Amino acid sequence: MTIRVGVGGWTYEPWRGVFYPEGLAHKRELEYAARQLTAIEINATYYGRQKPQSWAKWAEAVPEGFVFSIKASRYSTARKVLADGGQSVKVFIEQGFAALGEKLGPINWQFAEGKTFERDDFARFLDFIPDAQDGVRLRHAIEVRHESFADPAFLELARARNMAVVYADHDSFPRIEGQTADFTYARLQGTVDEIETGYDAAALDAWAKQAKVWAQAGRDVYVYFISGAKVRNPAAAQALIARLGA
């Protein structure tokens, strides 16, 4: 199985001169990042639709084997009644990201910290989410941030649809370890400014070991360094990639 490691987005001013070389043209940042990392989670899709030509441009900028995960629209997930979000899911799904083809990774459906688990409403919402679009298979990850989701009924819903429950390394969010899909999706949010690689060597060794355990169980693995000390996230990802290749 494949283990891919990356960060959230690629445009972040503090990365210039730290991750990106001084003087690198902004238009070449994605091209550079995609040759240092093996995946990127696109966050702009959480806030709005992207232009069809953008998907083609991004796909062209990255090498074979690189993948983009996509953060689903907040207009779909930030609802009191999820079952009312069918049209917003349709609008998000039909924006054209199938143009990424084999470079399309999982879609992350992130829910707010205050969103609680209501089985029937959540089940109706999952019914809106397709398994394919424009001939391209879609993989979905569900990121929940409330303890009420630590419920076997939630895991059963995700497992029935081959949707991964996001594994979160965060002090305030539940760490749900149940495996419900043919891939694992982890978001590591504990990087700190004081450590050049965000996590210390022992922690990175442990994450490398854990990623290999997930992969050895027959799953593709996606690991993203997100939030935390964002300026350190590229170095954290590179350090983990180096350990996985050792």
Phi, psi and omega in degrees: 000159184262136173250121178244143186226135180198203184226180177264118179073179177221356179252107181205111189307317180298345176286341182289124184086351176249302174263310178277140177297149175302135177085358178295131180296140180305322184292348180256005183296317179296315179303317180293311183300321184289348176260355175255334183240177179241359178197157173219138172266119180280121181265338183300332181290343177291330186262337180182168179292149177254154183289144180306322181291337178294318181299316180295320180295317181293319179298322181289333186281344187247154182283166174300142180093341177280147179227152172252123163273159185230134177273124183293158184297136176294338179290343176271319190262335183270064183230145175292317177247105183295329182295349176272001188262016184303315182293321180294325176295317180299315180298318179296311185296328187267018182279351172111009183289351174299343177297342177291338178058234183290350178270005176272119175264197182293156173263128181261114177264101186261131180250152184292159181301326183274357181284122180261162182277119172236108193306306186296318179295317181293321179297319179295323178296314181299331179295338179284340190271119183279160178271349179206157177211128179053039177081004181250130177294138178249137172248143184231138174242142182247117180253112181246153188227025180228141185298339182296343179279352175282065190225129179306330180294324177293314179298322179296318178298315180295317182296323180296335181253008183055043178255131180280140171270122184299132175270117185251127171261091184205138184295332187259351184252150178294139177260094183268116189261358180296133179266121187236006185214180178273015174211161177242139182233114183241137176239111184262115191239028184247018178295149180231150183296327189290343181249126185303325180263014175080304171252151178284172186301318181296319180293319179294322175300318181293320178293322177298316178298316181296318179300321179292324177298314178301316182292321181294342176277004176094022182244144164291150184231134176236121181237124180238133171269112190232144175057218185057222174273089190302327181297337181268350188298318177300319179294324177297315180296317179296320179295322178290319177302317179298319180292323181290333180272351184286000000 
